[in-house]
Amino acid sequence: MMEIKEETIILRPTVLPEVRPTLLAVFAHPDDESFGPGGTLARYAWSGVAVHLICATGGEEGTVDAELLRGYDSIAALRRAELLRAAEALGLSSVTLLGYRDSGMPGTEANRHPAALINQPRERVVGQLVRLMRQLRPQVVITFDPIGGYRHPDHIAIHEATVAAFHAASDPTAFPEAGSAYAPQKLYYTTFSRRFLRLLVRLMPLFGRDPRAFGRNRDIDLTQLVAVDFPTHARIDTTAVQDRARAAALAHVSQSAGNPLIRGLLSKVVNLVGRSDTFMRAYPPATSDVQEDDLFTGVQW
């Protein structure tokens, strides 16, 4: 098996972690943290929470403008630099890169790369996440929803590994080599407001955009996602940190240049109606009437 190198970059040393609120976000690619729940991460970091990010892959797939690669020896090196600039903008305490390769969208050649995340033994990835959860000791963990937002194979793989690690971290018989058992208290999935997504699908053609060919590589069909709904149990107001969230998104220059939600007139419309992030609470299980405005609601200290 080829060597996969994990790397942790400490941005803000955590003081007294045993008494400080801690949030752990686990995603697949550089930019997932900014284009998804960036406002939420910035809000909690701004509020004094230790916010840590785990990024599973280097984001090597997709097209990148040649001029952006000047000074970098690879797309992964560029994406790493962008990620760290975004993490600074969001106020993150640390970023851990698991070191796997971007698996690409379904049906692409990248799916078969031996270092691709989707080709790794599941227990290996789960064990890494268990170790990191036991080290960082977050009360709250967030990751993708079960379809990975838009069915990206890496998103789904890291969702499944994170859910397994969340439950295994508290079991002293599971991965004993990964440190002493620790039980995170709450697990959330990032979600899209389907009402907002339906509005977006209707608005995009008015701005000359095809909702069936969304994203820099035009490989996301938003119309296929409208019908897949997840309950919203938490809505986090990100109004106060919009500047930080936008700065983080813009730090991913290689990805934001062609993103209509980040640049152009459509982004201004989105900014007016999208000043909150929504989440499904996966653990503890939530009934349909649960409506939280703080991911730390009910956390025991």
Residue pairs with C-beta under 8 A, 6 or more apart in sequence:
1 114
2 114
2 115
4 98
4 99
4 100
4 115
4 120
5 99
6 96
6 97
6 98
6 99
6 128
7 96
7 97
7 99
8 94
8 95
8 96
8 97
9 84
9 87
9 94
9 95
9 96
9 97
10 93
10 94
11 84
11 87
11 88
11 92
11 93
11 94
11 95
12 50
12 91
12 92
12 93
12 94
13 93
14 20
14 22
14 50
14 93
14 94
17 50
17 136
17 137
18 137
19 301
20 48
20 49
20 50
21 44
21 48
21 49
21 50
21 139
21 140
21 296
21 299
22 49
22 50
22 51
22 52
22 136
22 137
22 138
22 139
22 140
23 41
23 44
23 49
23 50
23 51
23 52
23 138
23 139
23 140
23 141
23 142
23 295
24 52
24 53
24 54
24 132
24 133
24 136
24 138
24 140
24 141
24 142
24 184
25 33
25 37
25 41
25 51
25 52
25 53
25 54
25 141
25 142
25 143
26 53
26 54
26 56
26 129
26 141
26 142
26 143
26 158
26 162
27 33
27 36
27 53
27 54
27 55
27 56
27 143
27 144
27 155
27 158
28 55
28 56
28 57
28 117
28 144
28 148
28 152
28 154
28 155
28 157
28 158
29 55
29 56
29 57
29 59
29 79
29 102
29 154
30 55
30 58
30 59
30 79
30 80
30 82
30 83
30 86
30 252
31 59
31 79
31 82
31 83
31 86
31 249
31 252
31 255
31 256
32 55
32 144
32 155
33 41
33 53
33 55
33 83
33 86
33 87
33 90
33 92
33 248
34 86
34 90
34 245
34 248
34 249
34 251
34 252
35 249
35 252
35 255
35 259
35 261
35 262
36 149
36 190
36 277
37 142
37 190
37 236
37 277
37 279
38 86
38 90
38 244
38 245
38 248
38 249
39 236
39 238
39 241
39 242
39 244
39 245
39 275
39 276
39 277
40 142
40 236
40 238
40 277
40 279
40 295
41 51
41 53
41 90
41 91
41 92
42 89
42 90
42 91
42 238
42 241
42 244
42 245
42 248
43 236
43 237
43 238
43 240
43 241
44 51
44 295
45 51
45 90
45 91
45 92
45 93
46 91
46 240
46 241
46 244
49 296
50 93
50 136
51 90
51 91
51 92
51 93
52 92
52 93
52 94
52 95
52 96
52 136
52 138
53 87
53 92
53 94
53 95
53 96
54 95
54 96
54 98
54 129
54 132
55 83
55 95
55 96
55 97
55 98
56 98
56 100
56 117
56 125
56 154
56 157
56 158
57 98
57 100
57 101
57 102
57 103
57 116
57 117
57 154
58 75
58 76
58 79
58 80
58 97
58 99
58 100
58 101
58 102
59 75
59 76
59 79
59 83
59 102
60 74
60 75
60 76
60 79
60 101
60 102
60 110
61 102
61 103
61 104
61 105
61 108
61 110
62 75
62 102
62 216
62 217
62 255
63 216
63 217
64 75
64 78
64 254
65 254
65 257
68 78
68 253
68 254
69 75
69 78
72 78
72 81
75 254
78 254
79 252
79 254
80 97
82 251
82 252
82 253
82 254
82 255
83 95
83 251
83 252
84 95
85 251
86 247
86 248
86 249
86 251
86 252
87 95
87 248
89 244
89 247
89 248
89 251
90 244
90 245
90 248
91 244
94 136
96 132
98 117
98 125
98 128
100 115
100 116
100 117
100 120
100 125
101 110
101 113
101 115
101 116
101 117
102 110
102 116
102 117
102 154
103 110
103 111
103 113
103 116
103 117
103 118
103 119
103 153
103 154
103 157
104 110
104 111
104 116
104 153
105 152
105 153
105 217
105 219
106 151
106 153
110 116
111 118
111 153
112 119
113 119
116 154
117 125
117 153
117 154
117 157
117 158
118 153
118 154
118 157
122 160
122 161
122 164
125 157
125 158
125 161
126 161
126 164
126 165
126 168
126 175
127 165
127 175
127 177
127 178
129 161
129 162
129 164
129 165
130 165
130 168
130 169
130 174
130 175
130 178
131 175
131 178
131 179
133 141
133 165
133 166
133 169
133 182
133 184
134 169
134 178
134 179
134 180
134 181
134 182
135 179
137 182
138 184
139 184
139 185
139 186
139 296
139 299
140 184
140 185
140 186
140 187
140 188
140 295
140 296
140 299
141 162
141 166
141 184
141 186
141 187
141 188
142 187
142 188
142 189
142 190
142 279
142 295
143 158
143 159
143 162
143 163
143 187
143 188
143 189
143 190
144 155
144 156
144 158
144 159
144 189
144 190
145 159
145 189
145 190
145 191
145 230
145 280
146 156
146 159
146 189
146 230
147 155
147 156
147 228
148 154
148 155
148 156
148 158
148 159
149 155
149 190
149 192
149 225
150 220
150 222
150 225
159 189
162 187
163 187
163 282
166 184
166 187
166 283
167 283
168 174
168 175
169 181
169 182
169 183
169 184
170 181
170 182
170 183
170 184
171 181
172 180
172 181
174 181
185 298
185 299
185 300
186 281
186 283
186 284
186 295
186 296
186 298
186 299
187 281
187 282
187 283
188 233
188 234
188 279
188 280
188 281
188 282
188 295
189 230
189 279
189 280
189 282
190 277
190 278
190 279
191 230
191 232
191 278
191 279
191 280
192 225
192 278
193 232
193 278
194 226
194 229
196 273
196 274
197 222
197 225
197 226
198 226
199 273
200 211
200 222
200 270
201 211
201 222
201 223
201 226
203 266
203 269
204 210
204 211
204 214
204 222
204 260
204 266
205 211
207 260
207 264
207 265
207 266
209 260
209 266
210 218
211 221
211 222
211 223
212 221
212 222
212 223
213 219
213 220
213 221
214 220
214 221
214 222
215 258
215 259
216 255
216 257
216 258
216 259
230 280
231 280
231 286
231 288
232 278
232 279
232 280
233 279
233 280
233 281
233 286
233 290
233 291
233 292
234 278
234 279
234 280
234 281
234 291
234 292
234 293
234 294
234 295
234 297
235 276
235 277
235 278
235 279
235 291
235 292
235 293
236 276
236 277
236 278
236 279
236 293
236 294
236 295
237 275
237 276
237 293
238 245
238 275
238 276
238 277
239 275
239 276
242 271
242 275
246 262
246 271
249 256
249 259
249 262
250 256
250 262
256 262
256 263
257 263
260 266
260 267
261 267
261 270
279 295
280 286
281 290
281 292
